[in-house]
Amino acid sequence: MTRACGEPIAMESALKAVQPSDENKRWRCRWVSEQDQDALLSLFSSAFGAPMQPSLWAWKYAGLAKQGVLAHCAGKVIAYYGGIPRTFWLQDEKLAAVQISDVMAVPEACGSLTRRGPFAHTAEIFLQSQIGPDKPYRFAFGFPTSRAARLGEKLGLYARGDAFFEAAWSMDTARRLPFWLKVQPLRSIVPAIIDGLWEDMKSSLPDIMLPQKDAEFFRWRYLEHPLNNYNLYLVSWRWINKPAGIFVLRDHGISLGLELMDFLGRPDAFNLMLQSAMYITRQLNRHRVFSWMTPHIISMLPPPSAKAEITGIYIDPPALKEMDGQLYKRLWFLSGDTDFR
């Protein structure tokens, strides 16, 4: 979906206090409540030209005390800014962050994306109260389109921290799996296996900003998703039945192929995860496996058959500046880290 006005973004948390201008004194801002879901879904349809299923909204935001801020005018919601909590790890330190998502405004408000409009006002309230060293979240991040990114950078609202590439591997490069490797569907979450693989990965990549990928995350992201079907696979050493890794695939059909949403394991097993994903791809008569990945992940895998930048990854500027050397080009994101794939 193309998102012009409602792109997921990360905005500057140091905005000066913004008040409605004289011509916009009718609109006011407040925190979102559960009772606002229908109004926000209506706003989503107006902003993006397509509906969102209530179950998908609930999957993202149910139970969050401060999921976002809305602007309202004459009983109608006209803008929204919020996000989904995420947990990260860096050098054995746990960091809370928020993934900015479904930022939107009614079409007539899209032309006034200024520091004095409802769009900026909702962002200012959310970011100043939620983002910072002594706030609920240490940093905010998002995945805007190039058009939205240019606007955000022009207004000083975005700071580019990394990039998402679509990397694809064709079946021409597929190899036979080693005989000592076993690949089998994982139809339920086994916390002992997933949490163990997550701990292995976390301890092996201490200098990378890793989003938490424990059993609870896998359950929420893949098994509880209300609309999409994902297939989880366990890769293990055949003779000793020891887990080597887990990967997740989404089938987009013959024309597009299989999307590698996620994988988990030690770095020395990453190549095995990709080989195993290609093995499943060939079994399903698909022509390629592809994924959205940050460059650091791609560098740890065999060279892809094709690679193209999809979008930048943007951090709120104060966090990127204050966490110098911790965020810039050190982010670990795959397709499954988005909320829309």
C-alpha positions in Angstrom: 0.0 0.0 0.0 1.3 3.4 -0.9 1.2 5.7 2.1 1.5 9.4 1.3 0.3 11.2 4.4 0.1 8.4 6.8 3.5 6.9 6.6 5.1 5.2 9.6 7.8 7.7 10.7 10.1 8.6 13.5 9.9 12.3 14.4 12.0 14.7 16.4 11.2 14.5 20.1 12.6 18.0 20.8 9.8 19.9 19.0 8.9 23.1 20.7 5.4 23.3 22.2 2.9 23.6 19.4 -0.5 25.2 19.8 -3.4 25.3 17.3 -3.2 28.4 15.1 -6.1 30.8 15.1 -7.8 29.2 12.1 -7.5 25.8 13.7 -8.6 26.5 17.3 -11.4 24.0 16.8 -9.2 21.0 16.9 -7.7 19.5 20.0 -5.5 16.6 20.9 -5.8 13.8 23.5 -4.6 10.3 24.1 -6.3 7.4 22.3 -8.7 5.1 24.2 -10.1 1.7 23.3 -13.4 3.5 22.4 -11.7 5.3 19.6 -11.1 2.2 17.5 -14.0 2.7 15.0 -13.1 6.4 14.5 -9.5 5.6 13.9 -10.4 2.9 11.4 -12.6 5.4 9.6 -9.6 7.8 9.6 -7.4 5.0 8.2 -9.9 4.5 5.3 -9.9 8.2 4.5 -6.2 8.6 4.7 -5.1 5.5 2.8 -8.1 4.9 0.5 -8.5 1.3 1.8 -10.0 -0.2 5.0 -8.2 -1.9 7.8 -9.8 -4.9 9.5 -10.7 -4.3 13.1 -8.9 -7.6 14.0 -5.7 -6.2 12.6 -5.9 -3.0 14.5 -6.6 -5.0 17.7 -3.7 -7.3 17.0 -1.4 -4.2 16.9 -2.7 -2.1 19.7 -5.0 -4.0 22.1 -4.2 -3.4 25.7 -1.8 -0.6 25.2 -2.3 2.2 27.7 -0.8 5.0 25.5 -0.8 3.7 22.0 -1.0 7.1 20.5 -2.4 10.6 20.3 -5.3 11.8 18.1 -6.4 15.2 17.0 -10.2 15.8 16.8 -12.4 18.5 15.4 -16.2 18.8 15.7 -16.5 15.2 16.9 -14.3 13.8 14.1 -10.8 12.4 14.4 -8.5 14.2 11.9 -5.0 13.0 12.8 -3.3 10.2 14.7 0.3 9.4 15.8 1.2 6.3 17.7 3.2 3.1 17.7 3.8 -0.5 18.8 6.2 -1.2 21.7 9.3 -3.2 20.8 12.2 -4.5 22.9 15.8 -4.4 21.7 19.1 -5.7 23.1 22.6 -4.3 22.6 25.7 -5.5 24.5 23.4 -7.4 27.0 21.5 -4.2 27.7 17.7 -4.2 27.3 16.2 -1.2 25.6 12.5 -0.3 25.2 11.6 1.3 21.8 8.4 2.1 19.9 7.8 1.3 16.3 5.8 4.2 14.8 3.0 2.9 12.7 -0.3 4.0 11.0 0.5 7.7 11.4 -2.3 9.4 9.4 -4.3 12.5 8.8 -7.5 13.2 6.8 -6.7 14.2 3.2 -7.6 17.8 3.7 -5.0 18.0 6.6 -2.2 16.4 4.6 -1.3 19.8 3.0 -0.5 21.3 6.4 2.2 19.0 7.7 3.8 21.8 9.5 4.9 22.3 13.1 1.7 24.2 13.7 -0.8 21.6 12.4 -2.6 18.7 14.0 -0.1 16.2 12.5 2.9 17.8 14.2 0.9 18.5 17.4 0.0 14.8 17.8 3.7 13.8 17.2 5.0 16.4 19.7 2.7 15.2 22.5 3.5 11.5 21.9 7.3 11.9 21.4 8.0 14.4 24.2 6.1 12.3 26.7 7.2 8.9 25.6 10.7 9.1 24.0 14.0 9.8 25.8 16.5 8.5 28.4 14.1 8.7 31.3 10.9 8.1 29.3 9.0 4.8 28.6 10.9 4.3 25.3 14.5 5.0 24.6 14.0 5.6 20.8 11.4 5.6 18.1 11.8 4.2 14.6 9.8 3.6 11.4 9.9 2.7 7.7 8.6 5.5 5.5 8.4 5.6 1.7 10.9 7.8 -0.1 8.3 10.5 -0.6 7.4 10.7 3.1 11.1 10.4 4.1 12.0 13.5 2.0 9.2 15.5 3.6 10.3 14.4 7.1 13.9 15.2 6.5 13.0 18.6 5.1 11.0 19.4 8.2 13.7 18.0 10.4 11.5 15.2 11.6 13.5 12.2 10.2 17.0 11.0 10.7 18.1 8.1 8.5 19.7 5.4 10.5 19.8 2.5 8.1 18.1 1.0 5.0 15.8 -1.8 4.1 16.8 -3.8 0.9 14.8 -6.5 -0.8 17.3 -9.3 -1.4 16.3 -12.3 -3.5 17.8 -15.7 -4.2 16.8 -17.6 -7.3 16.5 -21.3 -7.5 19.5 -21.4 -9.8 21.7 -20.9 -6.8 19.9 -23.5 -4.6 21.9 -26.4 -3.3 21.0 -29.8 -1.9 20.6 -29.8 1.8 23.3 -31.7 3.7 22.1 -35.2 4.6 22.7 -34.5 8.3 20.2 -31.6 8.3 16.5 -32.0 9.1 13.8 -29.5 8.2 10.3 -29.9 9.6 7.3 -27.7 10.1 6.8 -26.1 13.5 3.1 -26.0 14.1 3.1 -24.6 17.6 5.4 -22.5 19.7 7.9 -24.4 21.8 9.3 -21.9 24.2 12.3 -24.0 25.3 13.5 -24.2 21.6 12.7 -20.7 20.5 14.0 -19.0 23.6 17.1 -21.1 23.5 17.8 -20.1 19.9 17.1 -16.5 20.7 19.6 -16.5 23.6 22.2 -18.1 21.3 21.7 -15.4 18.7 21.7 -12.6 21.3 24.9 -13.7 22.8 26.5 -14.2 19.4 25.7 -10.6 18.1 26.3 -8.4 21.1 27.3 -5.3 19.0 24.1 -5.3 16.9 20.9 -3.6 17.9 18.7 -6.7 18.0 15.0 -6.7 18.3 13.8 -9.3 20.8 12.8 -12.5 19.0 11.7 -14.8 21.8 8.9 -17.3 21.9 6.4 -14.6 22.9 7.3 -12.5 19.9 7.0 -15.4 17.5 3.6 -16.3 18.9 2.3 -12.8 18.6 3.8 -11.9 15.2 3.2 -15.1 13.3 0.7 -17.5 15.0 -1.7 -14.8 16.2 -1.7 -12.6 13.1 -5.4 -12.3 12.2 -5.1 -12.1 8.4 -1.8 -13.6 7.1 -0.7 -17.2 7.1 2.9 -17.8 8.0 4.8 -21.2 8.1 7.4 -21.8 10.7 10.2 -24.4 10.2 12.6 -26.0 12.6 16.1 -26.9 11.3 18.0 -29.4 13.4 20.9 -31.8 13.3 19.5 -35.1 12.2 21.5 -37.6 14.4 21.4 -35.7 17.7 18.1 -33.9 17.1 19.6 -30.6 18.3 17.9 -27.4 17.0 20.1 -25.3 14.7 17.6 -22.6 13.9 14.1 -21.5 13.0 12.8 -19.6 10.0 9.5 -18.3 8.9 8.1 -18.2 5.3 5.1 -16.5 3.7 3.9 -17.7 0.3 3.1 -15.0 -2.1 2.2 -17.4 -5.0 4.0 -18.5 -8.1 4.7 -15.0 -9.5 6.3 -13.5 -6.4 7.7 -16.5 -4.6 8.3 -17.2 -0.9 9.2 -14.4 1.6 11.7 -15.1 4.3 10.0 -13.3 7.2 12.4 -14.2 10.0 15.1 -16.5 11.1 16.7 -17.3 14.4 19.9 -19.1 15.4 23.7 -18.6 15.7 25.5 -16.8 12.9 27.2 -20.1 11.8 23.7 -21.4 11.1 22.5 -18.5 9.0 23.5 -20.0 5.7 21.7 -23.2 6.7 18.6 -21.2 7.4 18.7 -19.8 3.9 19.5 -23.1 2.3 16.6 -24.7 4.1 14.3 -21.9 3.0 15.4 -22.4 -0.6 14.7 -26.2 -0.2 11.1 -25.4 0.8 10.8 -22.9 -2.0 11.8 -25.6 -4.5 9.4 -28.1 -3.0 6.6 -25.6 -3.5 7.6 -25.0 -7.1 8.4 -21.3 -6.5 11.1 -19.6 -8.4 12.7 -17.5 -5.6 12.9 -16.7 -2.0 13.2 -13.1 -1.0 13.2 -10.9 2.1 13.4 -7.3 3.3 16.7 -7.0 5.2 19.1 -4.5 6.6 22.6 -4.5 4.9 24.3 -6.2 7.9 22.1 -9.2 7.6 22.7 -9.5 3.9 26.4 -9.3 4.5 26.2 -12.5 6.6 24.5 -14.5 3.9 25.5 -15.8 0.5 25.3 -13.0 -2.2 21.7 -12.6 -3.4 20.7 -12.9 -7.0 19.1 -9.5 -6.9 19.1 -6.6 -4.4 17.3 -3.3 -4.4 16.7 -0.6 -1.7 13.1 -0.5 -0.6 13.1 2.3 2.0 15.2 4.0 4.6 14.9 3.2 8.3 14.4 6.4 10.3 15.1 7.1 14.0 13.9 10.1 16.0 16.9 12.6 15.6 17.6 13.2 19.3 18.0 9.4 20.0 20.2 8.9 16.9 22.4 11.8 18.1 22.5 10.8 21.8 23.0 7.1 21.0 25.9 7.8 18.7 27.5 4.6 17.4 24.7 2.4 18.8 22.0 2.8 16.2 23.5 4.1 13.0 23.8 1.1 10.5 23.6 -1.3 13.4 20.0 -2.3 13.2 18.8 -5.9 12.6 15.5 -5.9 10.7 13.8 -8.4 8.4 10.4 -8.5 6.8 8.8 -9.7 10.0 9.9 -6.6 11.8 7.3 -4.6 9.8 3.7 -4.6 10.9 2.4 -4.7 7.3 4.0 -7.7 5.6 
